[in-house]
Amino acid sequence: MTTDAYTFLPDLLAEADLPGRGIHSQTLSKADGVELVLFAMAAGEQLSEHTSARPAIIHVLSGEGQLVVDGDEHRLEAGSWLRMAPRTAHAIVAGSPMVFALYLLPTG
């Protein structure tokens, strides 16, 4: 539910549309300089190394995979959480169908 005062999602994971192939992303909220993008990735899919101009938080909601951030490798699973400074190189590979929330934060 979205009103002028708030957005309420009773189950963020239920908002994800897991694809049989590929990657699906959808922007669920964009207010006050914070953008919430929900990503759903089929097993074996990857987001190749890239950076963001804004600080970002990744929160894994389901599935498992691998993350490389600033040259360091980390295993991802439901509950994994990462905060990155702007321009931090990172890449993600889904080892199973995976859903994560990406929060793009305001700069400065």
C-alpha positions, 0 to 999 in steps of 0.5 A: 500500500502506498499513500502520500505518507508511507509505503507498506509492503507486507512481504518484500520477498512476495513482490519478486517475480523469479524468472526462469532465465535472466534477471528481473528488476523492479523499482518499488519505492523512490522517495526522499533520495532513497531508491528501493530496487528488487532484483530476482535472478535465475540460477547461474545469472550474474551482474558483472563488475560495476560501480554505483555513483551513490552509496548502496545497501544489498540485502539478500532475501532468498537464495544463495550466490557469490559476491565480489566487492572491492576485490574480496569474495563473499558467499551470499545467502538469505540474510546477507547484508552489504553497505558500499560507498559510492564507486565501489566495484562489485559483482554478483553471481546467483548460485540458485534462484536469488532475490535481493533488495538494493537500496540506493542512498542519497549522496552527501 
